[in-house]
Amino acid sequence: MNPFSEIDTVKLCGYNGKTYATDDRSKKDLKLNCQNKTSVRENILDLFKPFPIDLIKIYPKSFSSDKGLTYGLIRTSQGKKLAVLGEASLVLKDPFRGECYRNPSALKVCDLTAENTQCLMELFPYTRPCSLRSHPITIGTGDRLGLATPGHIRAIRKFDVRPVLAQQSTRENRQTGRTFEEVVRDAAWAVFQEDYRDGYGADGDHLKSLEEVKDSLNSGVSMVTLDLSEKLISEAFGLPKETIDRRFEREIDVGDREVFSHMFLGKEFSFQTLRGGFSIRFDEETLKRNVLLFHKALDFTEEVYESIRFRSGGAHIDFEISIDETPFPTSPENHLFLIIELNHRGIRIDSLAPRFVGDFQKGVDYRGDLSEFRQQLRKHVRIAEEYGHYKISVHSGSDKFSIFPDLGELARKALHLKTAGTSWLEAMRLIALVNPLLYREMHRFAFSAFKEASKLYHVTTELDQIPDLESLQDEELPALLDQDDSRQLLHITYGYLLNARNETGRNFFRERLFQTLARYEEDYWSLLETHIEKHLTSIGLKKIN
């Protein structure tokens, strides 16, 4: 099979009249592009001619030489492999483990194992996750399948922004059947494939226990997002005052009560903004409610923070606090109380994810009062600037295009945007484009799994608003990925779709899904590149070249 054969290009019309293309370049453009790179590709191909391997494709950007050896990624019928080429004695001494061929030079073909990933990170340090605390704008691009990262990189390298390419929660890993180690590994090889040397992060996302934090750190993450939702006493802002008074007396030590009173009561916390500023005061009742809301979460955070410092061996681990999965929005008073207490305990955070006003549902645009969101965002940003210059982190940030201009204007000095499910939806768009039969099967199954899946997510999906699948022609299927209810249907059922099995234990969809995405990987990456680029330009970022 010719590794440089033209990629499949598909143009289809959706039911809403849109035209989709998995690659906007014409076949003539593709041929010209290949001609421009012919010499490089042919030189690489010449290295493989003496060896009896089933070479399907090479990834030219990955190829580089070091100490007499050439390293690069290839695809064979068994999947992606690392190729090591050079003089036989050097290839045999090379630390990567793999199958060797001699003729008379040598080729070693290596699986992308955990052991070989460690070798990769040692030989090519840019493939190891690193802290991104010094970069003002970062974006998390959760790659649930381990296949999307090249598309993310191709978009991100056009902008002055840094990516957190490996970003998964324990819940997501359970649903995809992956581990933190595998998530980091897949990101490292994608970075190598794309020759991306600007630095990337790996985030153990929404971690809720010390054991989860330890597991992610042992896997090499460079960022921990601590989810405090299960440690917050949310009823503290719903109980009557008399109950709050009793619980405060019962649960908070006398000495701590005195410290809280000294730190907060009778003080005015003032913040200046371009629009005049604002101030926050705590009365006795508001203080008690905040103390009860946060006191257990603060103790837990301190325990985790000390564990991270102990386990990191002096390396900085980016530390984010997440309070976005609470029953009510995070008020400026909540934010201020929390960060003052964190600072008082010596806990330094790199980002904070509040729950904003409005609705941040999965895979669709922001729903809520834009003016109120802007007003609250401005206050959260100023508090962060005043008390530690940490980033405001926006969770469920995929596709929130209506608020992106405000984020770019107000939070550009310190912003972290988290996306994940939108890359899964682009995978489903590709399936609709190139494998409509598989898409139809997955869409039908998603309906059957939706009720159970919706217990894990806050969505207001109206299934009866989704166009009837049986009435749609194949060329109309991709447009379902532009309809909010259909997007949410497919978004929240991803784990059920990946794990669906028949009575013999065989996966219904997983193998065919991965085979299709591998066959059309360039098309998938092109869709992702366009989509993530749209996110970044909507924030107001300018391309650097």
NORJOJO-V588342 format. One record per run of one state. SS is the DSSP state (H for helix, E for strand, L for the rest). FROM is the first residue (numbers start at 1). TO is the last residue. If there is no record, write none. Layout:
# NORJOJO-V588342
ss: [SS/SS]
from: [FROM/FROM]
to: [TO/TO]
This chain:
# NORJOJO-V588342
ss: [L/E/L/E/L/H/L/H/L/E/L/E/L/E/L/H/L/E/L/E/L/H/L/H/L/E/L/H/L/E/L/E/H/L/H/L/E/L/H/L/E/L/H/L/H/L/H/E/L/E/L/E/L/H/L/E/L/H/L/E/L/E/L/E/L/H/L/E/L/H/L/E/L/H/L/H/L/H/L/H/L/H/L/H/L/H/L/E/L/E/L/H/L/H/L/E/L]
from: [1/11/14/19/22/27/37/38/49/55/67/69/77/79/87/88/94/99/103/106/111/114/124/125/128/137/142/149/157/159/160/162/170/177/180/195/200/208/210/219/223/228/234/238/241/252/254/265/266/268/272/278/283/284/312/318/323/332/345/351/354/359/360/367/368/370/387/391/395/401/411/415/420/421/435/436/454/463/466/469/472/474/483/484/493/494/500/501/502/507/508/510/520/521/540/543/544]
to: [10/13/18/21/26/36/37/48/54/66/68/76/78/86/87/93/98/102/105/110/113/123/124/127/136/141/148/156/158/159/161/169/176/179/194/199/207/209/218/222/227/233/237/240/251/253/264/265/267/271/277/282/283/311/317/322/331/344/350/353/358/359/366/367/369/386/390/394/400/410/414/419/420/434/435/453/462/465/468/471/473/482/483/492/493/499/500/501/506/507/509/519/520/539/542/543/545]
